[in-house]
Amino acid sequence: MAPSHAAQFSPQTRLVVDGRPEPEPDAPLNTPVTFASTYHAGGERGYGRYGNTTWEAFESVLGGLEGGTALAFASGLAACSAVLSMVPEGAVVVAPQTAYLGVLDQLRERQAAGRATVRQVDMTDPAAVRKAADGAAMVWLESPANPTMEIADIRQISDDARAAGALTVVDNTFATPLLQRPLQLGADVVVHSATKLLSGHSDVLLGATAVSGDVLFAALERHRKLHGAVPGPMDTFLALRGIRTLGVRLERAQATAAELADRLSGHRNVRVVRYPGFGTVLSIEVPGGAAGADAVVAAARLWVHTTSLGGVESTLERRRRWPAESTTVDESLIRLSVGIEDAEDLWRDLQHALESSRRDELRLSNPLDTLDGGGDRRFDEARHHGAV
Ligand SMILES: *Cc1c(COP(=O)(O)O)cnc(C)c1O
């Protein structure tokens, strides 16, 4: 469905022009939503679980950006599950210490059932990953990682994994193909939770894979047909509508995220700022452990207290509120997903939240202490991760 001239354009343009219907008189400019469980016989699609023009339009946009062939799934986790289904029974999978909870849970479940051996490693250390990849079938990366914002060297790890005979998979949800193209860096498979930045409006669940080889594509497509984790046409339409504006949303949210990371790193009530220098998500760690972080989250007004990320709305949450979150994640870590609101409004609300929680903390530690009395206290463990 991509216009034949599309490949010459930059990604920002392809986001807008790929996946449109052929420009014939009276054809709609944009791909409409196709509600169909079945089709007249004699064509390629045949049945609603096998194909849908709205899926194909979304897939052509994402595939074009990632430099491969994309498939849409019912959710990000359905896409991850399809990819993990390619691991032979009993094989070794290398996984990060922190990554999306659902992926780690799926791996743990497989291991508990004796169907896989999972080696969790520090993926910021390519030598450790190389060692773990020896004899493995798959190396799973998430970069930047949720919620620690750690970065993996995708090129180095993909090279090493290939030499060891393992497939490299990269969850590219946080970066999007506008900031990082794992297939070009040597990875075999990209997975997305299109629920997040690609759709961008917190109203859709959708997943996707992208690969460059025909064999992998066929395996994933067969899995989708056979196991049925197909997306709804309306959801895919909303994702297609959303991805059209990914360029402008990302540009603005990223600029705000970088500015906030910079300002937060100088804030007396922030111990650690984790921002890799790109993207729209950052994490902070605050004094006072879980209670300190809960107070900050409760005091925010403009920032919405919710999980998920990548919407036009700025959101925040303390990740360890989820019992399944990795214990390597600090109790006080708050993940911030930056949206497209005014940067100064966002900053004022964050400052307010950080200050009011600090007032609570001072009141607790010494009822006679006033805000001014403790005003210039500095937290000497303050560190700033990442080059903003
Ligand atoms: C949300 C998320 C997923 C899971 O996607 P769903 O669409 O919620 O199923 C996978 N990986 C990452 C990095 C995510 O943020």
The ligand as an SDF file (V2000), in Angstrom:
LIG
                    3D

 15 15  0  0  0  0  0  0  0  0999 V2000
    3.8400   -1.7140   27.7200 C   0  0  0  0  0  0  0  0  0  0  0  0
    5.0410   -2.4460   27.2820 C   0  0  0  0  0  0  0  0  0  0  0  0
    4.9460   -3.7520   26.7810 C   0  0  0  0  0  0  0  0  0  0  0  0
    3.6410   -4.5100   26.7280 C   0  0  0  0  0  0  0  0  0  0  0  0
    2.7560   -3.9400   25.8050 O   0  0  0  0  0  0  0  0  0  0  0  0
    1.1600   -3.9830   25.9360 P   0  0  0  0  0  0  0  0  0  0  0  0
    0.7230   -3.2250   24.7420 O   0  0  0  0  0  0  0  0  0  0  0  0
    0.7920   -3.3780   27.2420 O   0  0  0  0  0  0  0  0  0  0  0  0
    0.7600   -5.4210   25.8890 O   0  0  0  0  0  0  0  0  0  0  0  0
    6.1060   -4.3550   26.3450 C   0  0  0  0  0  0  0  0  0  0  0  0
    7.3040   -3.7260   26.4090 N   0  0  0  0  0  0  0  0  0  0  0  0
    7.4250   -2.4700   26.8910 C   0  0  0  0  0  0  0  0  0  0  0  0
    8.7610   -1.8340   26.9330 C   0  0  0  0  0  0  0  0  0  0  0  0
    6.3020   -1.7920   27.3470 C   0  0  0  0  0  0  0  0  0  0  0  0
    6.4330   -0.5560   27.8450 O   0  0  0  0  0  0  0  0  0  0  0  0
  1  2  1  0
  2  3  1  0
  2 14  2  0
  3  4  1  0
  3 10  2  0
  4  5  1  0
  5  6  1  0
  6  7  2  0
  6  8  1  0
  6  9  1  0
 10 11  1  0
 11 12  2  0
 12 13  1  0
 12 14  1  0
 14 15  1  0
M  END
$$$$
